[in-house]
Amino acid sequence: MTAAPADLASARNEFLQIEAPRVEDGAAIWRIARDSQVLDLNSSYSYLLWCRDFAATSVVARDSPGGEPIAFITGYTRPERPETLVVWQVAVDHDHRGRGLAGTLLEALTEKATGQGVTTIETTVTPDNTASNRLFTSYAERRGAGLEREVLFDGGLFPEGTHLPEVLYRIGPIAS
């Protein structure tokens, strides 16, 4: 089931703040990523850096003014393709799942990114990540945008040897 636009509006009203992350949010974002049990967990240091260096291309949701993040999306623009926003990670705290918050955050990030000249979204998803597959497929459908899928990194490229392939989703053009 995908979130309809009305559901996204309802989810957005339910959460008081959607904004750029602050350095102080790094620890909470790391905990949400760790507790997701599906994301590749980066070091806590990397989340602090992400909040400092990529805040303009990332968002967090808070359920109270100045409260801890309850969900996040981290992203960056590709250096050789500044019109392309790469969505790095999407996670929602367990207690806030099932309300369309990931879709709401993706729409908020899109609004922010299109103002910076972004016309295309890219992300990678493992084939077994049903929630992310649904999130990005329904996002493309809502926006009437093209969706291309191709294997970006074969599982054999990863040093641990047990990683599933990463499928690149390219969505665009997106409009504000």
ROTORBA-47830 format. One line per 5 residues: their letters; for each residue z, x, y of N, C-alpha, C. Coordinates in pm, whole numbers. Atoms other than C-alpha are relative to their C-alpha. Layout:
% ROTORBA-47830
a	Z/X/Y/Z/X/Y/Z/X/Y | ...
***
This chain:
% ROTORBA-47830
mtaap	0/85/-118/0/0/0/0/89/124 | 7/-79/-123/-90/137/342/58/-80/115 | -59/65/-117/70/65/675/-110/-58/88 | 93/65/-93/-118/-182/891/40/37/142 | -34/-33/-138/-136/-124/1268/125/-72/51
adlas	-120/73/-45/128/-395/1326/126/63/-59 | -114/-68/62/359/-219/1079/32/128/73 | -22/-126/-72/310/107/1268/67/-28/133 | -64/34/-128/399/-61/1597/145/-37/-22 | -138/38/32/710/-210/1436/83/124/-30
arnef	-72/-122/33/810/129/1295/27/81/125 | -19/-77/-122/759/293/1633/113/-58/85 | -105/62/-77/986/40/1804/137/19/-64 | -125/-17/72/1250/86/1536/64/135/30 | -50/-134/-25/1283/455/1617/-7/28/149
lqiea	-13/-11/-144/1399/534/1963/-86/110/60 | 70/-113/-61/1234/870/2016/-96/66/-98 | 96/-87/67/921/1047/1899/-40/100/105 | 22/-104/-100/884/1377/2075/-27/135/-64 | 20/-137/48/809/1747/2045/133/54/-52
prved	-124/-59/49/1062/1940/1838/52/107/96 | -67/-106/-75/1312/2173/2004/50/104/-101 | -48/-106/89/1432/2504/1860/123/-46/-77 | -122/48/64/1767/2337/1785/-29/-93/-118 | 37/91/108/1579/2100/1549/-41/74/-127
gaaiw	50/-77/114/1469/2382/1317/82/-17/-126 | -85/13/120/1768/2355/1082/-14/-138/-63 | 14/135/53/1737/1977/1047/-136/-18/-66 | 134/9/57/1363/2004/985/-5/73/-134 | -6/-74/126/1426/2268/718/70/-83/-107
riard	-74/83/98/1681/2037/548/-85/-119/-48 | 86/112/39/1438/1742/553/-109/49/-95 | 103/-58/87/1166/1963/402/58/34/-137 | -65/-37/126/1406/2096/137/30/-124/-83 | -41/120/72/1532/1750/45/-117/-88/-42
sqvld	117/79/38/1179/1607/20/-35/21/-147 | 27/-38/139/1146/1780/-319/-148/2/-35 | 144/-12/26/767/1786/-280/-65/106/87 | 60/-101/-87/700/2026/8/32/140/-48 | -32/-141/18/672/2399/-33/96/36/112
lnssy	-102/-30/-101/989/2508/145/-22/138/58 | 10/-127/-72/943/2778/406/142/47/32 | -133/-49/-37/1230/2996/524/53/-78/120 | -59/69/-115/1473/2843/773/-45/66/129 | 48/-75/-117/1362/3114/1016/-138/-52/44
syllw	135/45/-36/1001/2988/999/4/-135/71 | -10/130/-68/1109/2636/1101/50/17/143 | -44/-29/-137/1291/2778/1403/-119/49/83 | 119/-49/-70/976/2969/1500/-100/-112/24 | 95/110/-14/764/2660/1438/38/-87/119
crdfa	-48/85/-110/980/2458/1679/-18/69/135 | 21/-74/-125/944/2732/1939/-148/15/32 | 139/-40/-28/578/2830/1901/-104/-110/-18 | 98/105/28/407/2511/1778/52/-139/36 | -55/130/-42/608/2235/1948/-108/-90/61
atsvv	105/80/-65/297/2124/2139/-90/-71/-101 | 85/61/103/123/2038/1809/84/-54/-116 | -92/54/100/424/1896/1623/79/-113/63 | -85/110/-49/647/1587/1650/118/-20/-94 | -116/43/77/989/1470/1536/33/-144/41
ardsp	-53/133/-31/1140/1122/1517/151/9/-6 | -146/9/-5/1503/1055/1612/38/-147/2 | -41/140/0/1692/733/1550/103/-32/107 | -89/22/-114/1917/779/1853/-28/106/105 | 27/-98/-105/1891/955/2189/73/131/-28
ggepi	-59/-131/25/1949/1326/2132/47/20/-141 | -44/-10/139/2011/1260/1763/-80/102/-79 | 69/-91/91/1906/1474/1472/-135/-58/-40 | 127/51/52/1545/1450/1353/20/-71/-134 | -1/73/127/1491/1198/1073/-136/12/-69
afitg	134/-20/55/1124/1287/1019/-73/99/90 | 77/-95/-80/872/1545/1134/-140/16/-53 | 131/-52/36/513/1658/1133/-16/131/75 | 31/-127/-64/431/2021/1198/-151/21/-9 | 142/-24/-4/82/2124/1297/-34/114/93
ytrpe	51/-104/-90/-127/2384/1474/-150/-17/16 | 146/3/-16/-476/2413/1616/-57/129/-60 | 64/-117/64/-710/2644/1428/-52/92/109 | 43/-93/-105/-770/2957/1637/-152/4/20 | 146/-7/-14/-1145/2964/1561/-62/-137/21
rpetl	47/136/-23/-1175/2584/1593/109/-78/76 | -110/62/-75/-941/2468/1872/-8/-153/9 | 11/147/2/-1072/2111/1839/55/-57/-132 | -52/43/129/-918/2098/1488/150/23/-8 | -144/-6/20/-551/2019/1435/26/4/-150
vvwqv	-40/-10/140/-415/2135/1100/141/-57/-10 | -132/56/27/-127/1917/983/59/82/-114 | -60/-93/96/101/2162/802/94/-73/-94 | -94/73/84/387/1947/677/36/-134/63 | -46/133/-40/492/1582/693/118/-33/-91
avdhd	-115/40/84/838/1472/578/86/-101/75 | -90/103/-51/1068/1175/626/129/9/-80 | -129/0/66/1438/1182/550/7/-115/-99 | -5/99/109/1513/993/229/45/-138/46 | -55/129/-45/1714/719/405/-94/-78/90
hrgrg	91/66/-95/1421/636/636/-140/-19/-57 | 131/14/63/1132/624/387/-35/-147/-21 | 47/134/31/921/317/320/-13/-92/119 | 8/82/-122/906/197/681/-122/32/86 | 119/-34/-77/575/345/791/21/110/102
lagtl	-31/-102/-101/736/629/983/-99/117/-3 | 96/-112/6/499/901/857/-130/-39/72 | 121/47/-68/199/695/975/20/-10/150 | -32/10/-143/368/629/1308/1/137/64 | -3/-137/-53/433/1000/1357/-141/58/9
lealt	137/-52/-1/73/1084/1265/-79/-60/116 | 67/62/-115/-53/834/1524/51/60/132 | -56/-60/-122/184/977/1788/-53/142/20 | 53/-136/-10/70/1330/1709/-147/-3/39 | 141/14/-36/-293/1216/1733/-15/-27/149
ekatg	6/28/-144/-233/1070/2080/22/128/80 | -33/-126/-68/-79/1399/2188/-114/101/-14 | 101/-102/28/-348/1616/2025/-135/-31/63 | 129/32/-61/-651/1424/2152/2/31/149 | -15/-39/-140/-518/1487/2502/-18/150/20
qgvtt	19/-146/-4/-547/1858/2417/-139/38/-52 | 138/-28/42/-912/1825/2305/-24/-3/-149 | 16/7/145/-855/1773/1931/-88/-119/-37 | 89/106/47/-1130/1573/1759/3/-15/-152 | -2/-2/146/-1064/1655/1392/139/37/-49
iettv	-127/-32/65/-757/1661/1168/-34/60/-136 | 10/-57/134/-733/1885/863/141/11/-58 | -126/-22/71/-458/1902/605/-34/34/-144 | 20/-20/142/-417/2011/247/106/-78/-75 | -87/83/82/-267/1796/-25/-26/35/-146
tpdnt	19/-19/143/-206/1861/-392/-39/-135/-61 | 50/126/57/-376/1602/-614/111/-96/-47 | -108/87/50/-40/1471/-745/90/-55/109 | -84/47/-110/106/1399/-398/-53/-136/48 | 51/135/-26/43/1024/-394/28/-46/142
asnrl	-36/47/-135/229/956/-68/-91/63/106 | 87/-66/-99/27/1214/129/-144/-43/-14 | 136/49/21/-299/1105/-29/-18/-136/66 | 6/133/-62/-227/747/83/9/9/151 | -20/-15/-144/-107/855/428/-131/38/69
ftsya	119/-49/-68/-424/1045/517/-123/-87/-26 | 110/93/27/-665/804/348/11/-122/89 | -17/120/-84/-517/504/532/-15/35/148 | 18/-45/-139/-508/704/858/-150/1/35 | 145/-6/-25/-884/771/830/-59/-141/7
errga	49/138/0/-948/404/747/37/-72/129 | -43/67/-123/-742/277/1043/-82/45/120 | 72/-56/-113/-931/504/1278/-151/-11/-14 | 144/8/22/-1274/439/1127/-63/138/1 | 45/-139/-3/-1306/815/1087/-52/43/-137
glere	48/-56/124/-1496/1009/826/110/77/-70 | -97/-74/80/-1294/1164/544/-74/80/-105 | 59/-89/100/-1416/1465/349/113/66/-77 | -97/-69/84/-1228/1619/57/-72/112/-74 | 53/-112/78/-1289/1959/-101/116/90/-37
vlfdg	-105/-93/39/-1081/2213/-288/-4/117/96 | -9/-112/-93/-963/2469/-34/48/125/-73 | -55/-113/75/-751/2693/-257/21/-44/-145 | -18/28/141/-782/2685/-634/141/45/-41 | -136/-32/43/-445/2691/-811/17/144/-47
glfpe	-7/-137/50/-526/3032/-965/18/105/109 | -17/-96/-109/-515/3197/-621/146/26/34 | -141/-14/-35/-139/3146/-592/68/96/-96 | -57/-105/84/70/3438/-721/91/-52/-111 | -89/52/105/314/3220/-918/-76/-61/-117
gthlp	86/43/108/24/3091/-1124/19/-143/-49 | -25/137/46/160/2737/-1163/-31/-102/107 | 27/88/-113/41/2587/-837/-124/-83/-27 | 118/86/8/-196/2291/-835/-97/40/111 | 92/-30/-109/-513/2327/-627/39/-76/127
evlyr	-22/66/-129/-487/2241/-258/-133/-60/43 | 120/71/-41/-741/1978/-156/3/-15/152 | 13/11/-145/-856/1999/205/-51/-139/34 | 44/126/-59/-880/1666/387/-47/32/140 | 52/-15/-135/-1103/1678/695/-32/-140/52
igpia	12/136/-53/-1078/1363/908/-54/9/143 | 52/0/-136/-1291/1302/1211/-138/-62/5 | -74/-21/-125/-1402/1237/1456/108/-106/20 | -107/93/-35/-1077/1083/1571/-11/-29/149 | 2/37/-141/-1049/900/1899/141/-37/42
s	-134/34/-50/-747/846/2118/17/-150/12
***
